[in-house]
């Protein structure tokens, strides 16, 4: 699990003025580390420990070729933005709760990342 966690954190990218975190794990990451997808619990939450980050997203390749996206966010706090990740997941055909949601996107992971960014932008524009 630590090897997979290391790969996820190594892929960490901050976007949206550093307020959003994206991590990605490929089939190669799972194959090389010998880790399974069942070991991912809680991994998406780790970037939320970064003070400026309000939401975290973990994209990973499922064995059927679909990209799974786990979405998490911090609760609102005075002076800090918040993001309803269920609204983002809904844009992607997924669902869940305001602070924890998920979606499955067909196609390559790079395309899923672009769809995720578009969904985030649509939700953030609606909130503006």
N, C-alpha and C positions, 0 to 999 in steps of 0.2 A: 504494500500500500504506500509506503513512503516514497518508493521510486516513482509511482504514478502521481502522487501528490507533488513531488518535485517537478515533474514534467508539466503538470497543470500550472503551478505557480511560475514556472519558467516561461510559460506562454502568456502570462498575465499582461493585459494591455489596458491602459487607462484611456478612456475616451470621454467626450462631453465635458471638457474642461477639468478632467480628472475626477469627475463625480460618478462615473460608471466604469465597472470592471468587467472585462471579458476574458475568459480562459477557454482554451480549446484542447481536446484530447482526440487523437486520431486512432484508427485501428492499430497503426504501428506502435503507438504509445502503450496500448493494452498488450499487444503481442510481445514487445520488447521487455516489458516489466513483469509479465506473467500475471498481472492484476486482472480482476474481473470488474464488470460494471456494477456489481452488487457492493463493491467497496467504495463507492463514490459518496455515500451518505455524509452530509455535512461539508463536503469540500467546497461547494459553491458559496458557503457562508464565510469562508476565511478572509476574502478581500474586504468584507464588511468591517473588519477591524481597522481598516485604514480610515482615519478621521474624515477625510473629504468624500469618500465613496458613499453614495446613497443607495446604490443598487449593484448587484453582482449577477453575472450570467455565465453559466458553464455550458458550452457546446461540446457534445461528444458523439462519436460515431457509434451507432448501434449495430449489432451484427447483421441486421437486415438491410443495411445501406442507408437507413434513415438517420438524420441528425437529431438528437434529443437536445432540448434546451431547458436547463433548469434556471429559474429566475427567482431572485431573492431581493428584498429591499429592507431598509431601516424604517422604523416608524417616524412619523413627523416629529419635529423638535423645533422650538422657537428659533428662528434665524437659519433653519436648514430646510432645503427643498426635500420633497419626498416623491416617490414614484410608485404608482399603482401597477405592480407587475402583472396583476391579473388582466388589466387592460392591454398591456403589451402582449401577453400570451394570447388573448382573444384575437388580436390582429393577426396572429400566426395560426389560428385555428385550435389553440389550446385553451387552457383555463386554470382555475385554481383560486387562490386567495390574494388579497391585496398585498401581502408580504411574501407569499410563497406560491409560485405557479410553475407550470411546465407546458411545453409544446413539442410536437414532433414535426419536423420539416423534411420533405423529400428533396433529394438532390445532394450535391456536394456540400461539404461543410463551408466552403468559401461563399457559396450562394446563400446558405442558411444564415451566415454572419451578416451578409448584406440585407437580407430580409429582416433580421433582428434589428439592425440599425434603423431601417425604414420604419419598423413598427414603433421603436422607441421615439423616433422623431415625430411620428403621427400622434402618439399619446402626449408627448411633451408639448406639442403645438396646441393640442386640444385643451391642455391645462393652462396655457398662457392667456 
